[in-house]
Amino acid sequence: MNNYNEFKGIPIAVESAVDYADGSVVSKTILDKPAGTLTFFAFDAGQGLSEHTSPYDATVQILDGEATILIGGKPVVVKQGELLIMPANVPHELRAETPFKMLLIMIREKSAA
């Protein structure tokens, strides 16, 4: 398990927070709390995440390169410096036509009492 405290109070160079690996997807979680997570990803060309859903909105910020993200079957191209919110309960998948890096921000909603 990561020591998330090592990231608190220090600047993080987001473009170099996670490194590319040939033919792989690399992830590095820097915050994991009941309220949500922050995870860096690096995708080599041809890699991706298969279609899935989340009960929460998921936000990605592209840090390097560009990605094709399918949301409900509709392709959206997201480029370096752009942010995309993927709605809860809608199938989505990610594809790397070229290498790209992203920060995944998951904020879990508090359930109704």
MODELLER restraints for C-alpha pairs under 7 A, 6 or more apart:
rsr = mdl.restraints
at = mdl.atoms
rsr.add(forms.Gaussian(group=physical.xy_distance, feature=features.Distance(at['CA:4:A'], at['CA:30:A']), mean=5.72, stdev=0.5))
rsr.add(forms.Gaussian(group=physical.xy_distance, feature=features.Distance(at['CA:4:A'], at['CA:31:A']), mean=5.77, stdev=0.5))
rsr.add(forms.Gaussian(group=physical.xy_distance, feature=features.Distance(at['CA:7:A'], at['CA:30:A']), mean=6.78, stdev=0.5))
rsr.add(forms.Gaussian(group=physical.xy_distance, feature=features.Distance(at['CA:15:A'], at['CA:63:A']), mean=5.81, stdev=0.5))
rsr.add(forms.Gaussian(group=physical.xy_distance, feature=features.Distance(at['CA:15:A'], at['CA:64:A']), mean=6.74, stdev=0.5))
rsr.add(forms.Gaussian(group=physical.xy_distance, feature=features.Distance(at['CA:17:A'], at['CA:40:A']), mean=6.98, stdev=0.5))
rsr.add(forms.Gaussian(group=physical.xy_distance, feature=features.Distance(at['CA:18:A'], at['CA:28:A']), mean=6.60, stdev=0.5))
rsr.add(forms.Gaussian(group=physical.xy_distance, feature=features.Distance(at['CA:18:A'], at['CA:40:A']), mean=6.35, stdev=0.5))
rsr.add(forms.Gaussian(group=physical.xy_distance, feature=features.Distance(at['CA:18:A'], at['CA:41:A']), mean=6.61, stdev=0.5))
rsr.add(forms.Gaussian(group=physical.xy_distance, feature=features.Distance(at['CA:18:A'], at['CA:42:A']), mean=6.30, stdev=0.5))
rsr.add(forms.Gaussian(group=physical.xy_distance, feature=features.Distance(at['CA:19:A'], at['CA:42:A']), mean=6.31, stdev=0.5))
rsr.add(forms.Gaussian(group=physical.xy_distance, feature=features.Distance(at['CA:20:A'], at['CA:26:A']), mean=6.80, stdev=0.5))
rsr.add(forms.Gaussian(group=physical.xy_distance, feature=features.Distance(at['CA:20:A'], at['CA:42:A']), mean=5.36, stdev=0.5))
rsr.add(forms.Gaussian(group=physical.xy_distance, feature=features.Distance(at['CA:20:A'], at['CA:43:A']), mean=6.61, stdev=0.5))
rsr.add(forms.Gaussian(group=physical.xy_distance, feature=features.Distance(at['CA:20:A'], at['CA:44:A']), mean=6.36, stdev=0.5))
rsr.add(forms.Gaussian(group=physical.xy_distance, feature=features.Distance(at['CA:21:A'], at['CA:44:A']), mean=6.60, stdev=0.5))
rsr.add(forms.Gaussian(group=physical.xy_distance, feature=features.Distance(at['CA:22:A'], at['CA:44:A']), mean=6.15, stdev=0.5))
rsr.add(forms.Gaussian(group=physical.xy_distance, feature=features.Distance(at['CA:23:A'], at['CA:44:A']), mean=5.61, stdev=0.5))
rsr.add(forms.Gaussian(group=physical.xy_distance, feature=features.Distance(at['CA:23:A'], at['CA:47:A']), mean=6.91, stdev=0.5))
rsr.add(forms.Gaussian(group=physical.xy_distance, feature=features.Distance(at['CA:24:A'], at['CA:43:A']), mean=6.33, stdev=0.5))
rsr.add(forms.Gaussian(group=physical.xy_distance, feature=features.Distance(at['CA:24:A'], at['CA:44:A']), mean=5.70, stdev=0.5))
rsr.add(forms.Gaussian(group=physical.xy_distance, feature=features.Distance(at['CA:24:A'], at['CA:47:A']), mean=6.53, stdev=0.5))
rsr.add(forms.Gaussian(group=physical.xy_distance, feature=features.Distance(at['CA:25:A'], at['CA:41:A']), mean=6.93, stdev=0.5))
rsr.add(forms.Gaussian(group=physical.xy_distance, feature=features.Distance(at['CA:25:A'], at['CA:42:A']), mean=5.71, stdev=0.5))
rsr.add(forms.Gaussian(group=physical.xy_distance, feature=features.Distance(at['CA:25:A'], at['CA:43:A']), mean=4.60, stdev=0.5))
rsr.add(forms.Gaussian(group=physical.xy_distance, feature=features.Distance(at['CA:25:A'], at['CA:44:A']), mean=6.40, stdev=0.5))
rsr.add(forms.Gaussian(group=physical.xy_distance, feature=features.Distance(at['CA:25:A'], at['CA:47:A']), mean=6.59, stdev=0.5))
rsr.add(forms.Gaussian(group=physical.xy_distance, feature=features.Distance(at['CA:26:A'], at['CA:41:A']), mean=5.53, stdev=0.5))
rsr.add(forms.Gaussian(group=physical.xy_distance, feature=features.Distance(at['CA:26:A'], at['CA:42:A']), mean=5.13, stdev=0.5))
rsr.add(forms.Gaussian(group=physical.xy_distance, feature=features.Distance(at['CA:26:A'], at['CA:43:A']), mean=6.59, stdev=0.5))
rsr.add(forms.Gaussian(group=physical.xy_distance, feature=features.Distance(at['CA:27:A'], at['CA:39:A']), mean=6.62, stdev=0.5))
rsr.add(forms.Gaussian(group=physical.xy_distance, feature=features.Distance(at['CA:27:A'], at['CA:40:A']), mean=5.51, stdev=0.5))
rsr.add(forms.Gaussian(group=physical.xy_distance, feature=features.Distance(at['CA:27:A'], at['CA:41:A']), mean=4.38, stdev=0.5))
rsr.add(forms.Gaussian(group=physical.xy_distance, feature=features.Distance(at['CA:27:A'], at['CA:42:A']), mean=6.52, stdev=0.5))
rsr.add(forms.Gaussian(group=physical.xy_distance, feature=features.Distance(at['CA:28:A'], at['CA:39:A']), mean=5.52, stdev=0.5))
rsr.add(forms.Gaussian(group=physical.xy_distance, feature=features.Distance(at['CA:28:A'], at['CA:40:A']), mean=5.12, stdev=0.5))
rsr.add(forms.Gaussian(group=physical.xy_distance, feature=features.Distance(at['CA:28:A'], at['CA:41:A']), mean=6.53, stdev=0.5))
rsr.add(forms.Gaussian(group=physical.xy_distance, feature=features.Distance(at['CA:29:A'], at['CA:38:A']), mean=5.90, stdev=0.5))
rsr.add(forms.Gaussian(group=physical.xy_distance, feature=features.Distance(at['CA:29:A'], at['CA:39:A']), mean=4.09, stdev=0.5))
rsr.add(forms.Gaussian(group=physical.xy_distance, feature=features.Distance(at['CA:29:A'], at['CA:40:A']), mean=6.21, stdev=0.5))
rsr.add(forms.Gaussian(group=physical.xy_distance, feature=features.Distance(at['CA:30:A'], at['CA:38:A']), mean=5.74, stdev=0.5))
rsr.add(forms.Gaussian(group=physical.xy_distance, feature=features.Distance(at['CA:30:A'], at['CA:39:A']), mean=5.91, stdev=0.5))
rsr.add(forms.Gaussian(group=physical.xy_distance, feature=features.Distance(at['CA:31:A'], at['CA:37:A']), mean=5.23, stdev=0.5))
rsr.add(forms.Gaussian(group=physical.xy_distance, feature=features.Distance(at['CA:31:A'], at['CA:38:A']), mean=5.06, stdev=0.5))
rsr.add(forms.Gaussian(group=physical.xy_distance, feature=features.Distance(at['CA:32:A'], at['CA:38:A']), mean=6.75, stdev=0.5))
rsr.add(forms.Gaussian(group=physical.xy_distance, feature=features.Distance(at['CA:35:A'], at['CA:107:A']), mean=5.95, stdev=0.5))
rsr.add(forms.Gaussian(group=physical.xy_distance, feature=features.Distance(at['CA:35:A'], at['CA:108:A']), mean=5.25, stdev=0.5))
rsr.add(forms.Gaussian(group=physical.xy_distance, feature=features.Distance(at['CA:36:A'], at['CA:106:A']), mean=5.09, stdev=0.5))
rsr.add(forms.Gaussian(group=physical.xy_distance, feature=features.Distance(at['CA:36:A'], at['CA:107:A']), mean=4.32, stdev=0.5))
rsr.add(forms.Gaussian(group=physical.xy_distance, feature=features.Distance(at['CA:36:A'], at['CA:108:A']), mean=5.30, stdev=0.5))
rsr.add(forms.Gaussian(group=physical.xy_distance, feature=features.Distance(at['CA:37:A'], at['CA:105:A']), mean=5.99, stdev=0.5))
rsr.add(forms.Gaussian(group=physical.xy_distance, feature=features.Distance(at['CA:37:A'], at['CA:106:A']), mean=5.15, stdev=0.5))
rsr.add(forms.Gaussian(group=physical.xy_distance, feature=features.Distance(at['CA:37:A'], at['CA:107:A']), mean=6.73, stdev=0.5))
rsr.add(forms.Gaussian(group=physical.xy_distance, feature=features.Distance(at['CA:38:A'], at['CA:103:A']), mean=6.86, stdev=0.5))
rsr.add(forms.Gaussian(group=physical.xy_distance, feature=features.Distance(at['CA:38:A'], at['CA:104:A']), mean=5.78, stdev=0.5))
rsr.add(forms.Gaussian(group=physical.xy_distance, feature=features.Distance(at['CA:38:A'], at['CA:105:A']), mean=4.92, stdev=0.5))
rsr.add(forms.Gaussian(group=physical.xy_distance, feature=features.Distance(at['CA:38:A'], at['CA:106:A']), mean=6.58, stdev=0.5))
rsr.add(forms.Gaussian(group=physical.xy_distance, feature=features.Distance(at['CA:39:A'], at['CA:103:A']), mean=5.67, stdev=0.5))
rsr.add(forms.Gaussian(group=physical.xy_distance, feature=features.Distance(at['CA:39:A'], at['CA:104:A']), mean=5.14, stdev=0.5))
rsr.add(forms.Gaussian(group=physical.xy_distance, feature=features.Distance(at['CA:39:A'], at['CA:105:A']), mean=6.76, stdev=0.5))
rsr.add(forms.Gaussian(group=physical.xy_distance, feature=features.Distance(at['CA:40:A'], at['CA:102:A']), mean=5.81, stdev=0.5))
rsr.add(forms.Gaussian(group=physical.xy_distance, feature=features.Distance(at['CA:40:A'], at['CA:103:A']), mean=4.50, stdev=0.5))
rsr.add(forms.Gaussian(group=physical.xy_distance, feature=features.Distance(at['CA:40:A'], at['CA:104:A']), mean=6.25, stdev=0.5))
rsr.add(forms.Gaussian(group=physical.xy_distance, feature=features.Distance(at['CA:41:A'], at['CA:101:A']), mean=5.50, stdev=0.5))
rsr.add(forms.Gaussian(group=physical.xy_distance, feature=features.Distance(at['CA:41:A'], at['CA:102:A']), mean=5.27, stdev=0.5))
rsr.add(forms.Gaussian(group=physical.xy_distance, feature=features.Distance(at['CA:41:A'], at['CA:103:A']), mean=6.28, stdev=0.5))
rsr.add(forms.Gaussian(group=physical.xy_distance, feature=features.Distance(at['CA:42:A'], at['CA:100:A']), mean=5.91, stdev=0.5))
rsr.add(forms.Gaussian(group=physical.xy_distance, feature=features.Distance(at['CA:42:A'], at['CA:101:A']), mean=4.33, stdev=0.5))
rsr.add(forms.Gaussian(group=physical.xy_distance, feature=features.Distance(at['CA:42:A'], at['CA:102:A']), mean=6.61, stdev=0.5))
rsr.add(forms.Gaussian(group=physical.xy_distance, feature=features.Distance(at['CA:43:A'], at['CA:96:A']), mean=6.37, stdev=0.5))
rsr.add(forms.Gaussian(group=physical.xy_distance, feature=features.Distance(at['CA:43:A'], at['CA:99:A']), mean=5.48, stdev=0.5))
rsr.add(forms.Gaussian(group=physical.xy_distance, feature=features.Distance(at['CA:43:A'], at['CA:100:A']), mean=5.41, stdev=0.5))
rsr.add(forms.Gaussian(group=physical.xy_distance, feature=features.Distance(at['CA:43:A'], at['CA:101:A']), mean=6.22, stdev=0.5))
rsr.add(forms.Gaussian(group=physical.xy_distance, feature=features.Distance(at['CA:44:A'], at['CA:96:A']), mean=6.71, stdev=0.5))
rsr.add(forms.Gaussian(group=physical.xy_distance, feature=features.Distance(at['CA:44:A'], at['CA:98:A']), mean=6.81, stdev=0.5))
rsr.add(forms.Gaussian(group=physical.xy_distance, feature=features.Distance(at['CA:44:A'], at['CA:99:A']), mean=4.42, stdev=0.5))
rsr.add(forms.Gaussian(group=physical.xy_distance, feature=features.Distance(at['CA:44:A'], at['CA:100:A']), mean=6.80, stdev=0.5))
rsr.add(forms.Gaussian(group=physical.xy_distance, feature=features.Distance(at['CA:45:A'], at['CA:96:A']), mean=5.05, stdev=0.5))
rsr.add(forms.Gaussian(group=physical.xy_distance, feature=features.Distance(at['CA:45:A'], at['CA:97:A']), mean=5.32, stdev=0.5))
rsr.add(forms.Gaussian(group=physical.xy_distance, feature=features.Distance(at['CA:45:A'], at['CA:98:A']), mean=4.32, stdev=0.5))
rsr.add(forms.Gaussian(group=physical.xy_distance, feature=features.Distance(at['CA:45:A'], at['CA:99:A']), mean=4.56, stdev=0.5))
rsr.add(forms.Gaussian(group=physical.xy_distance, feature=features.Distance(at['CA:46:A'], at['CA:95:A']), mean=6.89, stdev=0.5))
rsr.add(forms.Gaussian(group=physical.xy_distance, feature=features.Distance(at['CA:46:A'], at['CA:96:A']), mean=5.34, stdev=0.5))
rsr.add(forms.Gaussian(group=physical.xy_distance, feature=features.Distance(at['CA:46:A'], at['CA:97:A']), mean=5.76, stdev=0.5))
rsr.add(forms.Gaussian(group=physical.xy_distance, feature=features.Distance(at['CA:47:A'], at['CA:95:A']), mean=6.14, stdev=0.5))
rsr.add(forms.Gaussian(group=physical.xy_distance, feature=features.Distance(at['CA:47:A'], at['CA:96:A']), mean=5.49, stdev=0.5))
rsr.add(forms.Gaussian(group=physical.xy_distance, feature=features.Distance(at['CA:48:A'], at['CA:94:A']), mean=5.08, stdev=0.5))
rsr.add(forms.Gaussian(group=physical.xy_distance, feature=features.Distance(at['CA:48:A'], at['CA:95:A']), mean=4.42, stdev=0.5))
rsr.add(forms.Gaussian(group=physical.xy_distance, feature=features.Distance(at['CA:48:A'], at['CA:96:A']), mean=5.85, stdev=0.5))
rsr.add(forms.Gaussian(group=physical.xy_distance, feature=features.Distance(at['CA:49:A'], at['CA:93:A']), mean=5.55, stdev=0.5))
rsr.add(forms.Gaussian(group=physical.xy_distance, feature=features.Distance(at['CA:49:A'], at['CA:94:A']), mean=5.10, stdev=0.5))
rsr.add(forms.Gaussian(group=physical.xy_distance, feature=features.Distance(at['CA:49:A'], at['CA:95:A']), mean=6.78, stdev=0.5))
rsr.add(forms.Gaussian(group=physical.xy_distance, feature=features.Distance(at['CA:50:A'], at['CA:93:A']), mean=5.20, stdev=0.5))
rsr.add(forms.Gaussian(group=physical.xy_distance, feature=features.Distance(at['CA:50:A'], at['CA:94:A']), mean=6.82, stdev=0.5))
rsr.add(forms.Gaussian(group=physical.xy_distance, feature=features.Distance(at['CA:51:A'], at['CA:91:A']), mean=6.06, stdev=0.5))
rsr.add(forms.Gaussian(group=physical.xy_distance, feature=features.Distance(at['CA:51:A'], at['CA:92:A']), mean=5.19, stdev=0.5))
rsr.add(forms.Gaussian(group=physical.xy_distance, feature=features.Distance(at['CA:51:A'], at['CA:93:A']), mean=4.35, stdev=0.5))
rsr.add(forms.Gaussian(group=physical.xy_distance, feature=features.Distance(at['CA:52:A'], at['CA:91:A']), mean=5.25, stdev=0.5))
rsr.add(forms.Gaussian(group=physical.xy_distance, feature=features.Distance(at['CA:52:A'], at['CA:92:A']), mean=5.66, stdev=0.5))
rsr.add(forms.Gaussian(group=physical.xy_distance, feature=features.Distance(at['CA:52:A'], at['CA:93:A']), mean=6.50, stdev=0.5))
rsr.add(forms.Gaussian(group=physical.xy_distance, feature=features.Distance(at['CA:53:A'], at['CA:89:A']), mean=5.40, stdev=0.5))
rsr.add(forms.Gaussian(group=physical.xy_distance, feature=features.Distance(at['CA:53:A'], at['CA:90:A']), mean=5.78, stdev=0.5))
rsr.add(forms.Gaussian(group=physical.xy_distance, feature=features.Distance(at['CA:53:A'], at['CA:91:A']), mean=4.64, stdev=0.5))
rsr.add(forms.Gaussian(group=physical.xy_distance, feature=features.Distance(at['CA:53:A'], at['CA:92:A']), mean=6.28, stdev=0.5))
rsr.add(forms.Gaussian(group=physical.xy_distance, feature=features.Distance(at['CA:54:A'], at['CA:88:A']), mean=5.53, stdev=0.5))
rsr.add(forms.Gaussian(group=physical.xy_distance, feature=features.Distance(at['CA:54:A'], at['CA:89:A']), mean=5.49, stdev=0.5))
rsr.add(forms.Gaussian(group=physical.xy_distance, feature=features.Distance(at['CA:55:A'], at['CA:88:A']), mean=5.08, stdev=0.5))
rsr.add(forms.Gaussian(group=physical.xy_distance, feature=features.Distance(at['CA:55:A'], at['CA:89:A']), mean=5.31, stdev=0.5))
rsr.add(forms.Gaussian(group=physical.xy_distance, feature=features.Distance(at['CA:56:A'], at['CA:88:A']), mean=4.52, stdev=0.5))
rsr.add(forms.Gaussian(group=physical.xy_distance, feature=features.Distance(at['CA:56:A'], at['CA:107:A']), mean=6.97, stdev=0.5))
rsr.add(forms.Gaussian(group=physical.xy_distance, feature=features.Distance(at['CA:56:A'], at['CA:108:A']), mean=5.85, stdev=0.5))
rsr.add(forms.Gaussian(group=physical.xy_distance, feature=features.Distance(at['CA:56:A'], at['CA:109:A']), mean=6.80, stdev=0.5))
rsr.add(forms.Gaussian(group=physical.xy_distance, feature=features.Distance(at['CA:57:A'], at['CA:85:A']), mean=6.64, stdev=0.5))
rsr.add(forms.Gaussian(group=physical.xy_distance, feature=features.Distance(at['CA:57:A'], at['CA:86:A']), mean=5.64, stdev=0.5))
rsr.add(forms.Gaussian(group=physical.xy_distance, feature=features.Distance(at['CA:57:A'], at['CA:87:A']), mean=4.63, stdev=0.5))
rsr.add(forms.Gaussian(group=physical.xy_distance, feature=features.Distance(at['CA:57:A'], at['CA:88:A']), mean=4.38, stdev=0.5))
rsr.add(forms.Gaussian(group=physical.xy_distance, feature=features.Distance(at['CA:57:A'], at['CA:106:A']), mean=6.96, stdev=0.5))
rsr.add(forms.Gaussian(group=physical.xy_distance, feature=features.Distance(at['CA:58:A'], at['CA:85:A']), mean=5.76, stdev=0.5))
rsr.add(forms.Gaussian(group=physical.xy_distance, feature=features.Distance(at['CA:58:A'], at['CA:86:A']), mean=5.11, stdev=0.5))
rsr.add(forms.Gaussian(group=physical.xy_distance, feature=features.Distance(at['CA:58:A'], at['CA:87:A']), mean=6.63, stdev=0.5))
rsr.add(forms.Gaussian(group=physical.xy_distance, feature=features.Distance(at['CA:58:A'], at['CA:105:A']), mean=6.11, stdev=0.5))
rsr.add(forms.Gaussian(group=physical.xy_distance, feature=features.Distance(at['CA:58:A'], at['CA:106:A']), mean=5.15, stdev=0.5))
rsr.add(forms.Gaussian(group=physical.xy_distance, feature=features.Distance(at['CA:59:A'], at['CA:84:A']), mean=5.62, stdev=0.5))
rsr.add(forms.Gaussian(group=physical.xy_distance, feature=features.Distance(at['CA:59:A'], at['CA:85:A']), mean=4.32, stdev=0.5))
rsr.add(forms.Gaussian(group=physical.xy_distance, feature=features.Distance(at['CA:59:A'], at['CA:86:A']), mean=6.02, stdev=0.5))
rsr.add(forms.Gaussian(group=physical.xy_distance, feature=features.Distance(at['CA:59:A'], at['CA:104:A']), mean=5.82, stdev=0.5))
rsr.add(forms.Gaussian(group=physical.xy_distance, feature=features.Distance(at['CA:59:A'], at['CA:105:A']), mean=5.04, stdev=0.5))
rsr.add(forms.Gaussian(group=physical.xy_distance, feature=features.Distance(at['CA:59:A'], at['CA:106:A']), mean=6.48, stdev=0.5))
rsr.add(forms.Gaussian(group=physical.xy_distance, feature=features.Distance(at['CA:60:A'], at['CA:83:A']), mean=5.63, stdev=0.5))
rsr.add(forms.Gaussian(group=physical.xy_distance, feature=features.Distance(at['CA:60:A'], at['CA:84:A']), mean=5.37, stdev=0.5))
rsr.add(forms.Gaussian(group=physical.xy_distance, feature=features.Distance(at['CA:60:A'], at['CA:85:A']), mean=6.52, stdev=0.5))
rsr.add(forms.Gaussian(group=physical.xy_distance, feature=features.Distance(at['CA:60:A'], at['CA:102:A']), mean=6.26, stdev=0.5))
rsr.add(forms.Gaussian(group=physical.xy_distance, feature=features.Distance(at['CA:60:A'], at['CA:103:A']), mean=5.54, stdev=0.5))
rsr.add(forms.Gaussian(group=physical.xy_distance, feature=features.Distance(at['CA:60:A'], at['CA:104:A']), mean=4.64, stdev=0.5))
rsr.add(forms.Gaussian(group=physical.xy_distance, feature=features.Distance(at['CA:60:A'], at['CA:105:A']), mean=6.17, stdev=0.5))
rsr.add(forms.Gaussian(group=physical.xy_distance, feature=features.Distance(at['CA:61:A'], at['CA:81:A']), mean=6.82, stdev=0.5))
rsr.add(forms.Gaussian(group=physical.xy_distance, feature=features.Distance(at['CA:61:A'], at['CA:82:A']), mean=5.80, stdev=0.5))
rsr.add(forms.Gaussian(group=physical.xy_distance, feature=features.Distance(at['CA:61:A'], at['CA:83:A']), mean=4.28, stdev=0.5))
rsr.add(forms.Gaussian(group=physical.xy_distance, feature=features.Distance(at['CA:61:A'], at['CA:84:A']), mean=6.51, stdev=0.5))
rsr.add(forms.Gaussian(group=physical.xy_distance, feature=features.Distance(at['CA:61:A'], at['CA:102:A']), mean=5.40, stdev=0.5))
rsr.add(forms.Gaussian(group=physical.xy_distance, feature=features.Distance(at['CA:61:A'], at['CA:103:A']), mean=5.19, stdev=0.5))
rsr.add(forms.Gaussian(group=physical.xy_distance, feature=features.Distance(at['CA:61:A'], at['CA:104:A']), mean=6.73, stdev=0.5))
rsr.add(forms.Gaussian(group=physical.xy_distance, feature=features.Distance(at['CA:62:A'], at['CA:78:A']), mean=6.90, stdev=0.5))
rsr.add(forms.Gaussian(group=physical.xy_distance, feature=features.Distance(at['CA:62:A'], at['CA:79:A']), mean=6.02, stdev=0.5))
rsr.add(forms.Gaussian(group=physical.xy_distance, feature=features.Distance(at['CA:62:A'], at['CA:80:A']), mean=4.79, stdev=0.5))
rsr.add(forms.Gaussian(group=physical.xy_distance, feature=features.Distance(at['CA:62:A'], at['CA:81:A']), mean=5.66, stdev=0.5))
rsr.add(forms.Gaussian(group=physical.xy_distance, feature=features.Distance(at['CA:62:A'], at['CA:82:A']), mean=5.70, stdev=0.5))
rsr.add(forms.Gaussian(group=physical.xy_distance, feature=features.Distance(at['CA:62:A'], at['CA:83:A']), mean=6.41, stdev=0.5))
rsr.add(forms.Gaussian(group=physical.xy_distance, feature=features.Distance(at['CA:62:A'], at['CA:101:A']), mean=5.99, stdev=0.5))
rsr.add(forms.Gaussian(group=physical.xy_distance, feature=features.Distance(at['CA:62:A'], at['CA:102:A']), mean=4.37, stdev=0.5))
rsr.add(forms.Gaussian(group=physical.xy_distance, feature=features.Distance(at['CA:62:A'], at['CA:103:A']), mean=6.59, stdev=0.5))
rsr.add(forms.Gaussian(group=physical.xy_distance, feature=features.Distance(at['CA:63:A'], at['CA:80:A']), mean=5.15, stdev=0.5))
rsr.add(forms.Gaussian(group=physical.xy_distance, feature=features.Distance(at['CA:63:A'], at['CA:81:A']), mean=5.97, stdev=0.5))
rsr.add(forms.Gaussian(group=physical.xy_distance, feature=features.Distance(at['CA:63:A'], at['CA:101:A']), mean=5.23, stdev=0.5))
rsr.add(forms.Gaussian(group=physical.xy_distance, feature=features.Distance(at['CA:63:A'], at['CA:102:A']), mean=5.11, stdev=0.5))
rsr.add(forms.Gaussian(group=physical.xy_distance, feature=features.Distance(at['CA:64:A'], at['CA:80:A']), mean=4.94, stdev=0.5))
rsr.add(forms.Gaussian(group=physical.xy_distance, feature=features.Distance(at['CA:64:A'], at['CA:100:A']), mean=5.14, stdev=0.5))
rsr.add(forms.Gaussian(group=physical.xy_distance, feature=features.Distance(at['CA:64:A'], at['CA:101:A']), mean=4.99, stdev=0.5))
rsr.add(forms.Gaussian(group=physical.xy_distance, feature=features.Distance(at['CA:65:A'], at['CA:79:A']), mean=6.13, stdev=0.5))
rsr.add(forms.Gaussian(group=physical.xy_distance, feature=features.Distance(at['CA:65:A'], at['CA:80:A']), mean=5.43, stdev=0.5))
rsr.add(forms.Gaussian(group=physical.xy_distance, feature=features.Distance(at['CA:65:A'], at['CA:98:A']), mean=6.91, stdev=0.5))
rsr.add(forms.Gaussian(group=physical.xy_distance, feature=features.Distance(at['CA:65:A'], at['CA:99:A']), mean=6.16, stdev=0.5))
rsr.add(forms.Gaussian(group=physical.xy_distance, feature=features.Distance(at['CA:65:A'], at['CA:100:A']), mean=4.42, stdev=0.5))
rsr.add(forms.Gaussian(group=physical.xy_distance, feature=features.Distance(at['CA:65:A'], at['CA:101:A']), mean=6.74, stdev=0.5))
rsr.add(forms.Gaussian(group=physical.xy_distance, feature=features.Distance(at['CA:66:A'], at['CA:77:A']), mean=6.97, stdev=0.5))
rsr.add(forms.Gaussian(group=physical.xy_distance, feature=features.Distance(at['CA:66:A'], at['CA:78:A']), mean=5.55, stdev=0.5))
rsr.add(forms.Gaussian(group=physical.xy_distance, feature=features.Distance(at['CA:66:A'], at['CA:79:A']), mean=4.19, stdev=0.5))
rsr.add(forms.Gaussian(group=physical.xy_distance, feature=features.Distance(at['CA:66:A'], at['CA:80:A']), mean=5.90, stdev=0.5))
rsr.add(forms.Gaussian(group=physical.xy_distance, feature=features.Distance(at['CA:66:A'], at['CA:98:A']), mean=6.97, stdev=0.5))
rsr.add(forms.Gaussian(group=physical.xy_distance, feature=features.Distance(at['CA:66:A'], at['CA:100:A']), mean=5.57, stdev=0.5))
rsr.add(forms.Gaussian(group=physical.xy_distance, feature=features.Distance(at['CA:67:A'], at['CA:77:A']), mean=5.75, stdev=0.5))
rsr.add(forms.Gaussian(group=physical.xy_distance, feature=features.Distance(at['CA:67:A'], at['CA:78:A']), mean=5.37, stdev=0.5))
rsr.add(forms.Gaussian(group=physical.xy_distance, feature=features.Distance(at['CA:67:A'], at['CA:79:A']), mean=6.55, stdev=0.5))
rsr.add(forms.Gaussian(group=physical.xy_distance, feature=features.Distance(at['CA:67:A'], at['CA:94:A']), mean=6.90, stdev=0.5))
rsr.add(forms.Gaussian(group=physical.xy_distance, feature=features.Distance(at['CA:67:A'], at['CA:95:A']), mean=6.03, stdev=0.5))
rsr.add(forms.Gaussian(group=physical.xy_distance, feature=features.Distance(at['CA:67:A'], at['CA:96:A']), mean=5.28, stdev=0.5))
rsr.add(forms.Gaussian(group=physical.xy_distance, feature=features.Distance(at['CA:67:A'], at['CA:97:A']), mean=6.77, stdev=0.5))
rsr.add(forms.Gaussian(group=physical.xy_distance, feature=features.Distance(at['CA:67:A'], at['CA:100:A']), mean=6.53, stdev=0.5))
rsr.add(forms.Gaussian(group=physical.xy_distance, feature=features.Distance(at['CA:68:A'], at['CA:75:A']), mean=6.25, stdev=0.5))
rsr.add(forms.Gaussian(group=physical.xy_distance, feature=features.Distance(at['CA:68:A'], at['CA:76:A']), mean=5.62, stdev=0.5))
rsr.add(forms.Gaussian(group=physical.xy_distance, feature=features.Distance(at['CA:68:A'], at['CA:77:A']), mean=4.56, stdev=0.5))
rsr.add(forms.Gaussian(group=physical.xy_distance, feature=features.Distance(at['CA:68:A'], at['CA:78:A']), mean=6.38, stdev=0.5))
rsr.add(forms.Gaussian(group=physical.xy_distance, feature=features.Distance(at['CA:68:A'], at['CA:94:A']), mean=5.95, stdev=0.5))
rsr.add(forms.Gaussian(group=physical.xy_distance, feature=features.Distance(at['CA:68:A'], at['CA:95:A']), mean=5.25, stdev=0.5))
rsr.add(forms.Gaussian(group=physical.xy_distance, feature=features.Distance(at['CA:68:A'], at['CA:96:A']), mean=6.52, stdev=0.5))
rsr.add(forms.Gaussian(group=physical.xy_distance, feature=features.Distance(at['CA:69:A'], at['CA:75:A']), mean=5.62, stdev=0.5))
rsr.add(forms.Gaussian(group=physical.xy_distance, feature=features.Distance(at['CA:69:A'], at['CA:76:A']), mean=5.19, stdev=0.5))
rsr.add(forms.Gaussian(group=physical.xy_distance, feature=features.Distance(at['CA:69:A'], at['CA:77:A']), mean=6.33, stdev=0.5))
rsr.add(forms.Gaussian(group=physical.xy_distance, feature=features.Distance(at['CA:69:A'], at['CA:92:A']), mean=6.90, stdev=0.5))
rsr.add(forms.Gaussian(group=physical.xy_distance, feature=features.Distance(at['CA:69:A'], at['CA:93:A']), mean=5.69, stdev=0.5))
rsr.add(forms.Gaussian(group=physical.xy_distance, feature=features.Distance(at['CA:69:A'], at['CA:94:A']), mean=4.52, stdev=0.5))
rsr.add(forms.Gaussian(group=physical.xy_distance, feature=features.Distance(at['CA:69:A'], at['CA:95:A']), mean=6.29, stdev=0.5))
rsr.add(forms.Gaussian(group=physical.xy_distance, feature=features.Distance(at['CA:70:A'], at['CA:76:A']), mean=6.05, stdev=0.5))
rsr.add(forms.Gaussian(group=physical.xy_distance, feature=features.Distance(at['CA:70:A'], at['CA:92:A']), mean=5.23, stdev=0.5))
rsr.add(forms.Gaussian(group=physical.xy_distance, feature=features.Distance(at['CA:70:A'], at['CA:93:A']), mean=5.25, stdev=0.5))
rsr.add(forms.Gaussian(group=physical.xy_distance, feature=features.Distance(at['CA:70:A'], at['CA:94:A']), mean=6.43, stdev=0.5))
rsr.add(forms.Gaussian(group=physical.xy_distance, feature=features.Distance(at['CA:71:A'], at['CA:86:A']), mean=6.95, stdev=0.5))
rsr.add(forms.Gaussian(group=physical.xy_distance, feature=features.Distance(at['CA:71:A'], at['CA:90:A']), mean=6.74, stdev=0.5))
rsr.add(forms.Gaussian(group=physical.xy_distance, feature=features.Distance(at['CA:71:A'], at['CA:91:A']), mean=6.03, stdev=0.5))
rsr.add(forms.Gaussian(group=physical.xy_distance, feature=features.Distance(at['CA:71:A'], at['CA:92:A']), mean=4.45, stdev=0.5))
rsr.add(forms.Gaussian(group=physical.xy_distance, feature=features.Distance(at['CA:71:A'], at['CA:93:A']), mean=6.92, stdev=0.5))
rsr.add(forms.Gaussian(group=physical.xy_distance, feature=features.Distance(at['CA:72:A'], at['CA:90:A']), mean=5.76, stdev=0.5))
rsr.add(forms.Gaussian(group=physical.xy_distance, feature=features.Distance(at['CA:72:A'], at['CA:91:A']), mean=5.21, stdev=0.5))
rsr.add(forms.Gaussian(group=physical.xy_distance, feature=features.Distance(at['CA:72:A'], at['CA:92:A']), mean=6.02, stdev=0.5))
